[in-house]
Amino acid sequence: GEAGSRFVPGRRQLRWEFPSGVVDLEVTGEGGKLNLFSAPPMAVVRLLIQLGVEAGRAEQIAAGIVARRSAQAGVGNVSSQSSFSALTPSFLQLEDLLAVSGMTPDIYYGWWERDPEGRLVERGGVSRHMTLLGGWALDVQYASAPVLRAVGVPEGAVGNLLRAREGRVLSDPAVLTNLGLTGTPLPGGVQLAVGGSPAYTVRATAQLYGRP
């Protein structure tokens, strides 16, 4: 498997073992997330719907993001000393999504609900799938299944990619050719790449060993 104690780009799990317990870390590259400034509006809508957001609200949120991006694009013509529009503040941090019409803390941070079989399923959590960093190229080493589907990667290719990176680090760009993910532009001009994350997010969980 890919779990180990040393990080290399592309690794998604790390494990640190201590005499008193073990710490598991989940690593996510920001390059594998939808870029808040450049993501096509329909990709945002599809992402939100996959995360359990009702279609009408998803479209409302996407429209609000586009409106704020448009306001930000014109800020430089107003003042070189401010990063704010007189009408709509620009996105300075990801949490500014909470001020977009239709967004709620549940959609932003995530919530849990039971599926028809009674199992708890995590929904929402758009903050785990969007970023202010990166650009047009989406790092397939870290892109989640909802993000891959949102940008238009065919379902079969999504499954093949997830299996290809399971338990190992992708390093050869030829993997995109092998999976049939080159040569056909994705909707909105989104490009796929192997590598290229400018920063990483780490989520840690710890398990303490019981005393004898």
Backbone bond lengths (Angstrom), bond angles and torsions (degrees), N, CA, C in turn:
res aa  C-N    CA-C-N  psi(-1)  N-CA   C-N-CA  omega(-1)  CA-C   N-CA-C  phi
1 G - - - 1.451 - - 1.514 110.23 -
2 E 1.320 115.73 176.17 1.456 120.05 -177.36 1.516 112.43 -91.92
3 A 1.338 118.37 -8.31 1.452 119.91 -177.52 1.520 110.20 -66.09
4 G 1.306 117.11 135.71 1.450 123.19 178.14 1.506 108.47 -165.87
5 S 1.315 117.21 -176.33 1.457 120.29 -177.69 1.520 112.21 -100.20
6 R 1.336 117.79 -5.16 1.464 120.54 -178.04 1.527 109.63 -114.52
7 F 1.330 115.93 133.45 1.456 119.85 -178.21 1.522 111.42 -89.33
8 V 1.330 115.75 135.80 1.458 123.28 168.18 1.521 106.07 -133.21
9 P 1.331 118.52 148.39 1.472 120.13 -179.87 1.525 111.22 -54.30
10 G 1.312 114.73 133.00 1.454 120.72 -177.74 1.512 113.80 103.06
11 R 1.326 117.42 -21.36 1.466 120.73 178.51 1.520 109.25 -73.71
12 R 1.317 116.01 137.37 1.460 121.33 -176.00 1.525 113.09 -112.37
13 Q 1.323 117.10 -17.35 1.467 120.13 177.50 1.519 110.21 -130.08
14 L 1.323 114.87 140.68 1.453 121.88 172.93 1.520 108.07 -131.60
15 R 1.321 115.77 150.82 1.476 119.89 177.12 1.516 108.90 -135.50
16 W 1.320 114.43 126.18 1.460 121.18 175.36 1.521 108.00 -112.18
17 E 1.327 116.37 123.28 1.462 121.21 -178.82 1.521 109.88 -107.85
18 F 1.331 114.49 134.24 1.456 122.07 -179.72 1.530 108.33 -128.74
19 P 1.326 117.42 163.10 1.478 118.93 177.39 1.530 112.51 -57.46
20 S 1.331 117.28 -30.17 1.464 120.13 -175.27 1.531 113.19 -93.92
21 G 1.341 117.89 -7.48 1.458 118.68 -178.65 1.517 112.17 164.95
22 V 1.328 115.77 -167.40 1.455 121.36 -176.66 1.525 109.14 -132.89
23 V 1.330 116.98 143.58 1.453 123.21 177.30 1.522 108.70 -118.66
24 D 1.325 116.44 123.41 1.452 122.22 176.46 1.520 109.07 -104.96
25 L 1.327 116.37 132.11 1.453 121.57 -178.96 1.520 110.04 -118.45
26 E 1.322 115.50 132.57 1.459 122.32 174.19 1.523 107.42 -102.93
27 V 1.330 116.76 119.40 1.457 122.24 -176.53 1.524 109.22 -104.86
28 T 1.334 116.44 131.52 1.458 122.29 177.24 1.517 109.37 -126.37
29 G 1.322 116.61 124.34 1.450 120.75 176.70 1.525 110.46 -80.35
30 E 1.325 116.41 133.39 1.462 119.96 -179.59 1.528 111.79 -63.06
31 G 1.327 116.83 -24.50 1.459 120.08 177.90 1.511 113.80 -69.03
32 G 1.334 117.58 -11.18 1.448 121.67 178.00 1.519 113.08 -94.31
33 K 1.341 116.52 11.43 1.464 121.05 -178.57 1.527 110.63 -112.84
34 L 1.324 116.34 161.29 1.460 120.48 175.55 1.521 109.37 -69.53
35 N 1.328 115.94 130.23 1.457 120.08 178.73 1.518 109.71 -78.14
36 L 1.320 116.21 125.64 1.460 121.94 -175.12 1.520 112.26 -62.20
37 F 1.325 117.00 -30.29 1.458 120.46 -175.77 1.527 113.32 -86.84
38 S 1.333 117.68 -23.25 1.460 119.02 -172.58 1.520 114.88 -123.81
39 A 1.318 118.67 -7.00 1.458 120.31 -177.69 1.529 111.15 -61.37
40 P 1.331 118.49 131.81 1.464 120.66 175.77 1.527 110.27 -58.06
41 P 1.327 118.47 139.98 1.466 120.66 -177.83 1.530 113.25 -53.76
42 M 1.339 117.81 -41.30 1.464 119.19 -178.73 1.522 111.40 -67.19
43 A 1.343 117.93 -28.72 1.457 120.02 175.62 1.520 110.37 -66.08
44 V 1.335 116.24 -39.00 1.468 120.28 177.03 1.524 110.20 -63.94
45 V 1.325 116.40 -43.39 1.466 120.42 179.18 1.529 110.56 -61.19
46 R 1.331 116.32 -47.56 1.477 119.72 -178.86 1.520 111.35 -63.49
47 L 1.338 116.92 -38.40 1.464 119.51 178.21 1.520 110.49 -61.57
48 L 1.322 117.02 -48.53 1.459 121.00 -177.76 1.524 111.51 -62.04
49 I 1.312 117.05 -41.43 1.466 120.09 179.71 1.526 110.17 -63.21
50 Q 1.336 116.75 -41.48 1.464 119.44 178.14 1.520 111.93 -63.65
51 L 1.331 116.42 -28.38 1.462 120.42 -179.88 1.522 112.20 -84.89
52 G 1.342 116.50 6.18 1.457 120.02 174.49 1.508 115.23 97.30
53 V 1.335 117.64 11.12 1.464 121.36 -179.71 1.527 108.93 -87.67
54 E 1.324 116.75 136.53 1.466 121.75 179.25 1.525 110.00 -60.90
55 A 1.334 116.95 143.74 1.462 122.25 -170.85 1.530 112.55 -57.02
56 G 1.322 117.78 -44.47 1.463 120.29 -179.52 1.509 112.32 -61.99
57 R 1.329 116.77 -42.14 1.471 120.27 178.91 1.529 109.56 -68.72
58 A 1.334 117.79 -37.69 1.459 120.82 178.54 1.523 110.56 -60.41
59 E 1.329 117.23 -42.41 1.466 120.76 178.50 1.527 110.91 -66.77
60 Q 1.339 117.00 -36.93 1.464 120.64 177.94 1.525 110.83 -63.45
61 I 1.327 117.10 -43.38 1.457 120.94 -179.83 1.526 110.50 -65.67
62 A 1.339 116.88 -44.13 1.464 120.30 179.78 1.524 110.66 -61.35
63 A 1.336 117.01 -41.13 1.465 120.24 178.67 1.523 110.86 -64.17
64 G 1.338 117.12 -37.88 1.456 120.83 178.33 1.522 112.10 -65.64
65 I 1.338 116.37 -37.48 1.460 120.16 177.79 1.526 110.32 -65.51
66 V 1.335 116.20 -44.30 1.462 120.39 179.94 1.524 110.42 -62.21
67 A 1.338 116.92 -40.39 1.468 120.32 -179.71 1.522 111.00 -63.11
68 R 1.324 116.98 -42.31 1.463 120.24 179.97 1.532 111.13 -69.24
69 R 1.333 116.43 -35.95 1.466 118.86 176.86 1.523 110.30 -64.94
70 S 1.329 117.18 -41.18 1.460 121.24 179.89 1.515 110.73 -64.03
71 A 1.345 116.45 -39.91 1.465 120.11 178.01 1.516 110.58 -64.78
72 Q 1.343 115.89 -39.41 1.455 119.95 -179.22 1.517 110.81 -66.46
73 A 1.353 117.24 -36.87 1.463 120.45 -177.96 1.518 111.58 -61.55
74 G 1.344 117.64 -27.94 1.451 120.42 -178.64 1.504 114.44 -95.23
75 V 1.338 116.31 2.10 1.463 119.33 -176.25 1.518 112.03 -62.67
76 G 1.345 117.04 -39.37 1.454 120.26 -175.61 1.506 112.55 -61.27
77 N 1.332 117.87 -24.43 1.452 120.09 179.34 1.524 112.35 -80.82
78 V 1.336 115.80 -11.63 1.460 119.70 -177.51 1.518 110.80 -94.08
79 S 1.321 115.99 -48.54 1.468 119.01 -177.18 1.513 109.74 -157.94
80 S 1.277 118.12 134.67 1.461 121.69 177.40 1.521 110.99 -84.97
81 Q 1.333 117.96 -4.88 1.462 121.70 -177.06 1.525 112.45 -100.73
82 S 1.332 117.63 -5.86 1.464 119.77 -174.49 1.516 110.24 -132.98
83 S 1.331 116.00 145.50 1.463 121.02 175.54 1.521 110.30 -104.59
84 F 1.324 117.16 22.47 1.450 121.63 -179.47 1.522 110.62 -119.60
85 S 1.336 115.07 143.45 1.458 120.93 171.38 1.516 108.19 -88.36
86 A 1.322 116.83 154.46 1.460 120.01 178.93 1.512 111.15 -66.49
87 L 1.352 117.05 -23.99 1.457 120.12 -176.35 1.521 112.02 -103.07
88 T 1.326 117.48 -44.52 1.453 121.33 -173.93 1.518 110.10 -134.55
89 P 1.334 118.59 121.30 1.458 119.62 179.13 1.521 110.74 -64.05
90 S 1.326 116.19 148.29 1.451 120.39 177.15 1.529 109.79 -75.92
91 F 1.350 115.75 169.42 1.458 120.64 174.90 1.525 108.22 -81.97
92 L 1.308 117.04 108.74 1.454 122.13 177.44 1.521 111.01 -101.62
93 Q 1.325 117.48 -24.46 1.451 123.03 176.44 1.525 107.61 -149.05
94 L 1.329 116.03 159.56 1.459 119.47 -174.66 1.526 111.56 -62.02
95 E 1.332 116.61 -31.34 1.464 120.43 -179.25 1.525 112.64 -62.81
96 D 1.342 117.50 -15.53 1.461 119.87 176.29 1.525 111.53 -62.92
97 L 1.329 117.62 -16.25 1.461 120.80 174.38 1.526 111.51 -59.90
98 L 1.337 116.76 -26.32 1.458 120.35 -179.10 1.526 111.87 -65.13
99 A 1.342 116.99 -18.55 1.468 120.81 179.23 1.523 112.26 -91.63
100 V 1.335 117.77 -3.87 1.463 121.16 179.65 1.526 109.18 -75.45
101 S 1.332 116.24 137.45 1.459 120.96 -179.58 1.525 110.83 -57.60
102 G 1.329 115.77 128.78 1.454 121.59 179.80 1.511 114.23 97.83
103 M 1.334 117.42 -22.61 1.457 120.78 179.26 1.528 110.14 -74.86
104 T 1.328 116.08 142.50 1.460 122.17 176.23 1.527 108.88 -129.80
105 P 1.341 118.00 161.44 1.465 119.07 175.87 1.527 112.74 -57.17
106 D 1.337 117.48 -36.42 1.464 119.57 178.49 1.523 111.34 -62.62
107 I 1.329 116.94 -45.45 1.461 119.91 -179.68 1.523 109.96 -65.64
108 Y 1.307 117.29 -38.45 1.460 121.16 -177.34 1.530 111.33 -71.48
109 Y 1.332 117.29 -50.11 1.467 121.08 -174.94 1.525 113.11 -91.45
110 G 1.329 117.28 -26.04 1.453 121.15 -178.68 1.515 112.79 108.60
111 W 1.313 115.51 157.20 1.458 121.44 176.12 1.521 108.46 -147.28
112 W 1.315 115.62 171.68 1.466 121.08 -178.69 1.522 109.43 -120.01
113 E 1.328 115.37 142.62 1.460 120.51 175.12 1.524 108.80 -147.29
114 R 1.322 116.17 163.70 1.463 120.05 -178.69 1.521 110.41 -92.93
115 D 1.339 115.56 136.83 1.459 120.25 176.87 1.531 109.08 -82.91
116 P 1.348 119.07 176.62 1.469 120.66 -177.88 1.525 113.97 -57.11
117 E 1.346 117.23 -23.80 1.470 120.05 178.28 1.528 112.55 -88.09
118 G 1.338 116.21 1.85 1.453 120.39 177.96 1.514 115.04 86.92
119 R 1.342 117.51 5.33 1.456 120.60 179.22 1.526 110.87 -85.10
120 L 1.339 116.47 145.52 1.463 120.66 176.80 1.525 109.74 -75.25
121 V 1.315 115.89 129.37 1.460 121.96 -178.62 1.526 108.30 -126.31
122 E 1.340 116.29 133.95 1.461 120.24 178.29 1.517 110.35 -79.71
123 R 1.330 116.73 132.60 1.459 122.65 177.99 1.530 108.88 -122.57
124 G 1.313 115.60 169.65 1.459 119.94 176.71 1.517 111.72 65.25
125 G 1.322 115.16 -142.17 1.450 119.89 -179.31 1.512 113.36 73.34
126 V 1.347 115.75 41.05 1.464 119.25 -178.44 1.524 111.34 -59.42
127 S 1.329 117.96 -24.90 1.462 120.90 -179.70 1.525 112.13 -64.27
128 R 1.332 117.35 -20.36 1.460 120.98 179.15 1.523 112.10 -85.58
129 H 1.336 117.15 -7.03 1.461 120.59 -173.94 1.527 113.48 -122.53
130 M 1.330 117.76 -1.38 1.461 121.16 179.78 1.524 109.57 -127.50
131 T 1.327 116.50 157.76 1.456 121.33 -175.96 1.521 110.70 -152.26
132 L 1.328 116.47 158.31 1.454 121.95 171.79 1.518 111.39 -93.05
133 L 1.336 117.04 -6.93 1.449 121.69 -177.17 1.527 110.70 -100.12
134 G 1.306 116.24 168.44 1.457 119.99 177.04 1.510 111.89 88.45
135 G 1.317 115.99 -161.43 1.459 121.11 -177.00 1.508 110.98 -156.85
136 W 1.315 116.67 -139.18 1.460 120.13 -175.45 1.522 112.86 -76.66
137 A 1.342 118.43 -32.60 1.458 120.45 -177.89 1.523 110.32 -76.43
138 L 1.319 116.50 132.48 1.461 123.00 -178.65 1.526 108.70 -104.14
139 D 1.319 117.10 122.03 1.453 123.11 -177.22 1.527 109.75 -76.11
140 V 1.351 116.22 109.67 1.465 119.76 -175.91 1.524 111.97 -73.86
141 Q 1.335 117.56 -9.09 1.462 118.44 175.37 1.526 110.82 -66.81
142 Y 1.337 116.84 -27.91 1.460 120.40 -173.07 1.527 114.16 -124.02
143 A 1.314 119.18 -11.87 1.464 120.13 -176.66 1.521 110.45 -61.51
144 S 1.332 116.30 130.56 1.459 121.01 178.16 1.518 110.03 -74.46
145 A 1.339 116.38 162.76 1.458 120.36 177.68 1.527 111.87 -57.89
146 P 1.353 119.84 -43.43 1.466 118.88 177.18 1.526 113.20 -60.11
147 V 1.333 117.90 -38.61 1.465 120.43 179.31 1.524 110.27 -68.06
148 L 1.332 117.54 -43.36 1.463 120.58 178.97 1.523 110.77 -59.77
149 R 1.315 116.93 -43.90 1.470 120.12 178.98 1.522 110.65 -67.43
150 A 1.327 116.46 -35.99 1.465 120.41 -177.41 1.521 111.99 -63.60
151 V 1.336 117.38 -35.07 1.466 119.99 -178.31 1.520 112.04 -88.13
152 G 1.333 117.19 1.22 1.459 120.12 172.66 1.508 116.42 100.26
153 V 1.338 118.29 12.99 1.462 119.78 175.75 1.532 108.17 -68.19
154 P 1.343 118.70 127.51 1.467 121.27 -178.96 1.528 111.70 -56.97
155 E 1.327 115.74 147.75 1.462 121.07 -174.49 1.525 112.11 -56.69
156 G 1.328 117.21 -43.17 1.462 119.38 -179.96 1.515 112.17 -61.69
157 A 1.336 116.49 -39.80 1.456 120.69 179.64 1.525 111.16 -69.51
158 V 1.336 117.09 -32.89 1.471 120.15 176.88 1.522 109.29 -60.35
159 G 1.330 116.68 -49.45 1.461 120.44 179.98 1.514 112.35 -61.87
160 N 1.331 116.84 -41.90 1.464 120.29 179.40 1.521 111.42 -63.72
161 L 1.335 116.42 -39.99 1.460 119.87 -179.97 1.525 111.40 -66.57
162 L 1.328 116.55 -43.65 1.462 119.32 179.84 1.524 110.76 -62.33
163 R 1.334 116.76 -38.17 1.471 119.55 177.61 1.530 111.00 -69.93
164 A 1.343 117.13 -37.11 1.464 120.33 -178.27 1.521 112.08 -64.55
165 R 1.323 117.88 -32.83 1.471 120.10 -177.58 1.516 112.91 -96.21
166 E 1.327 117.72 -3.05 1.467 120.36 -178.47 1.528 109.81 -67.24
167 G 1.310 115.34 122.09 1.459 120.71 176.35 1.502 115.23 77.11
168 R 1.353 118.31 4.64 1.451 118.76 178.80 1.520 110.39 -151.26
169 V 1.329 115.35 165.93 1.458 121.97 -179.72 1.522 108.98 -96.45
170 L 1.313 117.12 128.58 1.453 121.23 174.57 1.531 108.59 -79.95
171 S 1.307 116.99 132.16 1.465 119.68 -179.85 1.524 112.40 -134.80
172 D 1.312 118.29 -22.22 1.464 121.98 -176.09 1.526 110.08 -96.23
173 P 1.340 118.58 118.58 1.472 120.53 178.39 1.526 113.12 -58.19
174 A 1.336 116.73 -18.82 1.467 119.67 179.36 1.525 111.78 -62.80
175 V 1.341 117.19 -16.41 1.463 119.20 179.17 1.520 110.40 -60.05
176 L 1.342 117.85 -31.22 1.462 120.96 179.36 1.523 110.59 -67.68
177 T 1.329 116.51 -39.04 1.462 120.22 177.07 1.519 110.39 -67.10
178 N 1.323 116.58 -42.56 1.458 120.75 -179.32 1.525 111.95 -62.75
179 L 1.327 116.49 -29.56 1.461 120.88 -179.28 1.533 111.99 -93.03
180 G 1.330 116.53 3.64 1.468 120.23 179.43 1.509 113.57 72.13
181 L 1.342 117.22 29.86 1.462 120.97 -176.01 1.526 112.48 -106.91
182 T 1.314 117.37 17.49 1.462 120.66 175.57 1.524 108.89 -121.51
183 G 1.322 115.23 154.66 1.456 120.52 176.00 1.517 114.64 92.98
184 T 1.329 117.42 -20.58 1.464 121.07 179.21 1.521 108.99 -117.58
185 P 1.356 117.57 110.76 1.471 119.52 -178.98 1.529 111.30 -61.77
186 L 1.316 115.10 142.09 1.457 120.41 175.84 1.527 109.05 -83.64
187 P 1.337 117.86 156.49 1.469 120.70 178.28 1.525 111.24 -54.88
188 G 1.327 115.87 138.75 1.454 120.03 178.52 1.504 114.06 80.89
189 G 1.344 117.58 1.98 1.455 120.30 178.01 1.506 114.99 79.26
190 V 1.329 118.93 12.28 1.463 121.30 179.23 1.523 109.32 -66.40
191 Q 1.310 116.69 135.37 1.455 122.70 178.96 1.524 109.83 -111.42
192 L 1.333 116.21 149.22 1.457 122.07 177.60 1.519 109.12 -103.62
193 A 1.324 116.25 147.94 1.456 121.41 179.02 1.518 109.03 -147.62
194 V 1.328 115.99 156.65 1.463 121.78 172.82 1.520 106.98 -101.31
195 G 1.309 116.91 107.20 1.459 121.64 -176.52 1.516 111.62 94.89
196 G 1.317 115.39 173.41 1.451 120.47 176.83 1.510 115.28 110.62
197 S 1.330 118.81 12.11 1.457 120.08 178.19 1.529 110.50 -72.81
198 P 1.343 118.23 126.66 1.466 120.82 -178.04 1.526 113.42 -81.80
199 A 1.327 116.85 -14.90 1.464 120.75 -178.59 1.522 107.83 -161.87
200 Y 1.330 115.86 169.71 1.458 120.33 -175.11 1.527 110.55 -136.13
201 T 1.320 114.55 148.60 1.464 121.95 173.76 1.521 107.99 -112.15
202 V 1.332 116.70 136.91 1.461 121.22 -177.63 1.525 109.32 -122.63
203 R 1.326 116.10 128.97 1.467 122.14 173.27 1.523 107.57 -114.58
204 A 1.313 116.05 127.35 1.460 120.38 -174.57 1.527 111.13 -116.91
205 T 1.317 115.45 141.44 1.468 122.72 171.68 1.513 107.78 -129.94
206 A 1.327 116.90 143.79 1.455 120.61 -176.75 1.529 110.39 -125.44
207 Q 1.314 114.97 145.85 1.464 121.72 174.18 1.509 108.84 -127.18
208 L 1.327 115.83 120.85 1.458 120.92 -179.28 1.527 109.77 -90.56
209 Y 1.317 116.31 138.33 1.457 120.69 176.68 1.520 109.67 -74.50
210 G 1.316 116.46 139.08 1.455 120.21 178.11 1.521 111.25 -71.35
211 R 1.315 115.17 147.05 1.461 119.00 178.07 1.523 110.17 -77.83
212 P 1.346 116.72 142.71 1.473 119.58 178.97 1.515 111.43 -66.55
